[in-house]
Amino acid sequence: MKSSRRLIGTAVAVVAALSIAGGVAASSTVVVRPGDVGTSWLAESGVGGSSSFVTGPATAPLGVGSLQFTTADVNASAQLFNSSYIGTPLANFDAISYSAYRASSSTNPKEQTIALALEVDVNGPAAGGLATLVFEPDYQAGGNAAMKLDTWQTWDAYEGGNAIWWATKDIPGAPVAFNTFVKWSTILAANPDAIIVGGVGPFVGSGWDGQFTGYVDALKIGVGGNTTTYDFEPKAPLTVTAPDATRVEGAANPTLAPTYAGFLYGDTSASLAPQPTCNTTATAGSPVGTYPITCSGGASDNYSITYVPGTLTVTAAATAAPTVEPTEIVGGATASPTVEPTEQVGGATATPARVTTLPPTSANGSSSSGGDRSEEHTSALQSR
């Protein structure tokens, strides 16, 4: 039984609720990351099946990563569908391709590789007609012989309308479900009003014995001449670094804001929900020393976060300036101390002699304290 003959239960109602108005951007490459699942992309898996965004394998067709599918046994399945094309007429598609990689660790038949599915209403607005159209490389001309292991291969699911598809239900142009393999152009001619009502995307169906591991990347879908290529990428590493800061002993801690390294595709810290916060063990009363600053609490589906600590250094407060001696107060005014000038004696500097104030003299020139003492003192001065 081929890989898609038992698809995962239809997700039409859920995918329709996720539809994005306005279609897709013109001729561009869109990066699809884990955080996009649940918005315009819907992941589903049967028991034992899974899908995940990974790095590689080998050199991926676009970027560094791809979308990995694994199934553990015959009942397992996995898929990732894009809901952006809901309401698009089948007739408007003009390009569909993707790159796939089948790992040699797979134990099921080599014919199984990643397939492509479109959930459609072949009647358009009329009631009924829901079906899934499936493309598998195994059914293309020479497809089985061309399939390789551990190698990226690109499969054209449109091929100018000549690619081979089949339907999960009886529909005009493919009247025997699971067993009618016809060209895209045949299905379109028999169902000109067909529109997309559910997902468009890669998957691995159940029904194969053994285990499967495979990868898909560079999913290309063209509508009305505008082509969008989807690049599947894994979580990227993001480093959040705490700051180094300094403050004075007794002061409050400064604001601690982290820096970031590793954001991609225009992301910023606002892309994290919640954003990380930084804290330190130091308090306003912590003594002089160094204290760790650590950040935590950030989260993102698109980044694997690594935290780098910082350091808060608490320094001693500045010491007070020395006391200045007050100046001498004379008569209520401030004055600097007077320095007595030195007296020059014979060219040498000498400390000035103490001058004794003489008592007043009388009119005849005699001292009031006695003539003899005054004359002796005067004579002593003249002898100098």
Residue, then its C-alpha position, 0 to 999 in steps of 0.5 A: m500500500k502506497s504512502s498516501r493511501r491512508l492520510i491523516g483525518t481531514a483537517v478542513a474545518v481547522v485549517a479553514a479557521l486559520s485561513i489568511a486573507g489576501g493570499v500569498a506574497a508575489s515571487s518570494t522566499v518565506v522562512v517557516r520556523p517552529g513558531d509558525v506552526g499553529t498560525s498559517w501552518l498546521a501540523e498533525s501526526g498519527v500515533g508513531g509519527s512526528s514532524s520537526f524542524v532540524t538542521g541539515p541533513a547534509t547541505a539543505p537546499l535553502g538555509v541551514g535546515s529542513l522539515q523532518f518526518t518520521t514514522a515508526d510503523v505501519n500505522a504512523s503518519a505525519q504532515l504539515f499543511n499550509s492554510s494560506y491557499i484556501g479559496t484558491p482555484l485549482a486552475n490558478f496553480d502553475a508551479i508546484s515542486y519540493s526537495a526531499y531526502r530519504a535517509s538510509s536508516s529507513t527500513n520500509p520499502k524505498e518507494q516511500t518518500i515524502a509526498l505532497a497533498l492538496e485538500v480540495d472541493v472538486n465541485g467548487p461552491a456546489a455541495g460535496g466533492l471533498a477529496t485530497l489530491v496526492f503527488e508521489p515521486d514513485y508514480q512519476a515516469g521513471g520515478n522509482a528508478a530515480m529515487k536515491l538514498d541520503t541525497w536531496q532530490t527535487w520533484d516537480a509536482y506540476e510539470g506543465g500539467n503532466a505530473i501524475w496525481w491520484a485522489t483519495k475519493d472517486i472524482p471526475g477524471a479519477p473515478v477509482a479512488f486509490n488506483t487511478f493515477v492521472k495527469w494534473s491536467t486530466i483532473l483539472a479538465a474534469n473539475p474546472d471549478a475545483i478550489i482549495v478548501g484545506g491544507v497544501g503541503p508535504f506529508v508521509g502517510s501510513g500503510w508502510d511496514g517498517q520505519f521511515t526518516g525523511y526530510v523536505d525543504a524548498l516547497k515551491i507553489g506558484v499561483g497566477g505567475n507568482t511563486t512562493t518558496y518555503d524555506f524550513e528552518p529550525k530553532a536558532p541559537l540566541t545568546v542573552t548576556a547580562p550587563d556588567a555594572t558598578r555602583v557605590e555602597g549604599a546606593a540602589n542597584p542600577t537598571l539591569a538590561p540584557t544584550y542579545a546576539g543571534f536574532l534572525y529575519g528582523d526579530t528583536s527582543a520583542s519577538l520573545a514572549p516572555q522577555p528575559t529579566c536580569n537580577t542580582t543578589a546584591t541589595a542596597g545594604s550589601p558591602v563592598g565587593t562583586y555580585p553576580i547578575t543573571c538573566s532568565g525567563g525568556a522564551s521563544d519557539n524560534y530560538s534556543i536561548t543561552y544565558v551569560p552572567g554579568t557582574l555588579t561591582v559595589t565600591a566604597a563611598a568617597t571619604a570626607a575632605p580634611t578640616v581647614e583651620p579657621t582664620e584669625i578674627v581681628g575686630g570682627a573681620t577675617a584676616s590672615p596671620t601677620v608674618e614679621p619681616t626679617e631684618q637685614v644686618g650686614g647682608a645676612t638675614a637675622t631674626p628681628a630683635r624685640v623692640t622695647t617701647l620707651p616711656p614718654t620723655s619730658a620737655n627737657g628730654s629726660s625720662s619720666s622714670g629717671g634720667d639715668r635709666s633713659e640715658e643708659h637705654t639710649s646709649a645701648l641703642q646707639s651702640r648697635 
